[in-house]
Amino acid sequence: MADSLTVDGGFGRRLLSFIAGAGMISASGLTIQHFFNANFPESIFKGSFCDINAFFNCNSSAYSKIAHFQGIPMGYWGLVLGALVCLGALFPSRAFERTMKALSLLNALGVVALFCYSVFFLKSLCLLCSGYYVFSLFSFFLYWKYGIKGIPVPSFKQLIVFALIAAAGAYGFHLFYKAKQDAQTGSITARAVKEYYSLEKVPDPSFISPFWTAQATERFEDAPIRVIEYADFLCPDCLFMSEQLNRLKAEFAGKINIAFQFFPLDKCNTVVVEKGGKHPGGCDLSYIAAYDPAKFAAIHDEIFTHFQEARDPQWRADLAKKHGLEAALSDKNTIDLVQRIIDTGAEYEKTSDKFAHGIRSTPTLIVNNRMIIGTLPYGQLRAIFESLVAEGAKTGDRRFLENWVEFQPKKKK
């Protein structure tokens, strides 16, 4: 009777082990790609994906504190383990199998820990990560069900070789991450500014929210930087955008107005929401924040600071009680005001054949009458804001910044 998964377990078991490793590689590769797309989009027209609802959301993991260490994405280690599983199936040996059986146990424990972190702390689940979890646990099952019996004693020589190879690859990812960071302040930033100015202008909404998170001038239109932020308190990307804008508000103090345009992807949003919406509770949070204008800024910050807890109905009830806003959820004037703000999303021309209106997801920013759908890195937003301040200082008509125009040499006569 076979007592090994890969050495004498037959072609079928080796094939299953190889499939498990290949699945780990594929899922890890996709998570790495998503991590860099989310954090370092190379264009304002390209970004991350996978935002099905509040729970099934890949961006939560891509922006989380454990998404990387020193620029090495978490998915890289899954890529290495998946490759080792495949190698073990292609070039079997008992020493290799003992080592992989031990590593499969460590990997399974790590998978369970990451799953618990996602579900109970982030309160979301990345579908790409879930694919890795499934294939990892399948590989663990194969090694411990059909592999060499007993507690595995890994080959320390193999572990040292694996560690050195993995370290070399990790250093490569670290350098790649640093290069991506540098690019955000170089050519990619320049491209983002150029792309921003290439956008067609859109009008301001017919009703600009009276709830501002930054105010430089009494009239909204008088500031050099004017941001209308269509956002949802329970949207992970909106949390990321809020953190970016908080940094920029401090840097461009006295030059920026930001109007928070309530757009919860919940049942009260008749512009885009169908069948209950992605973020249940978003409407209630909007009502609580809008009930007392004097408390809006504090409520806004508290909700985003406690983003995970805000999904809990009891936390929302406690928030309203804490600030004396219990009447917000039934106050007709507040509900009508929020609805009026939401309805402005239907005023813009459709930006996709899939959606009837231009404002169809969060966050969506209208920055000085140009629309940006989705999130942007801090460096790109900062460069756009700097160009707007410089543009506002110019006299005459408001046009494209000369230093961003491509140079066209004159033809020799």
PyMOL commands that set and color helices and strands:
alter all, ss='L'
color gray80, all
select helices_A, chain A and resi 10-39+58-62+74-90+94-122+127-146+156-184+187-198+220-222+236-251+282-291+293-305+309-311+313-322+326-330+332-347+378-393+402-404
alter helices_A, ss='H'
color red, helices_A
select strands_A, chain A and resi 68-69+72-73+212-214+225-231+256-262+364-367+370-373
alter strands_A, ss='S'
color yellow, strands_A
deselect
rebuild
show_as cartoon
